[in-house]
Amino acid sequence: MAKQWIQAGKAFCAAADIQLKQNTKHEAANMYNEAANSFKKTDPHEALNCLLRSCDIYIDMVKLNRI
């Protein structure tokens, strides 16, 4: 069975975008983490981008909880 890590990463990113549109930030961050896990096998730069997006979401969630 062929490993299709790039396609999996793109699918997780698309799922994260949908979760953001539905305002379920925790799920979106989880999807970006999964995308990073997929991308790290073939594209470390894109894996890092996904982790940074996930971190931004988590930081934003903490800021909202402090208000």
N, C-alpha and C positions, 0 to 999 in steps of 0.2 A: 504494500500500500504506500503510495507516494505521500510524502509529507508536504503539505501545502501551507506552510507557516505564514507566508505573505498574505494569502487570501484569507486565512483565519484572522490575522491581525486586522485586516481591512474590515472584515465582518464585525469584529468586536468594536472597532472605532465607529462604524455605522450604528451599531446598537447603542453605544454610548451617546451619540448625537441624538438618537430618538429619546433616550432616557432624559437628556437635558431638556428637550422640548416638552416633555411631560413633567418637568420639574422634580424628577426623582434623582437628586444629585448623588446620593449614596450609591445607587445602582450604576449611575454613569461612571463614577470613580472606579467602581469594581470592574466595569467593562473596559476602561482604559488600562487597568492593571492586567487584565487578561490579554489585552492587545499587546501590551509590553512583553508579556511572557511569550507570546507567539513571535513577535518581531525579534526578540533577542537572539533567536537561533539563526537569523539570516540578515537582519538589518539593525545593528545596535543603535545607530543614530535615531531611527524611527522609534525604537523601544524607549529611548531616553525621552523623546518628545511626548510619548504617551504617558510616561511616568510623571513628567512635568505637568501635563494637563490634569492628571489625577491629583497631584499635590495641590494645584491651584483650586480644584473643587473642594478638597478637604479644608484648605485654609479659608475659603469662602464660607463653608459651613460653620466653622468655628467663629468667624466674625459675626455671622447672623445669630448664633447662640448667645453672644455676649450683649446683644442689644436689648 
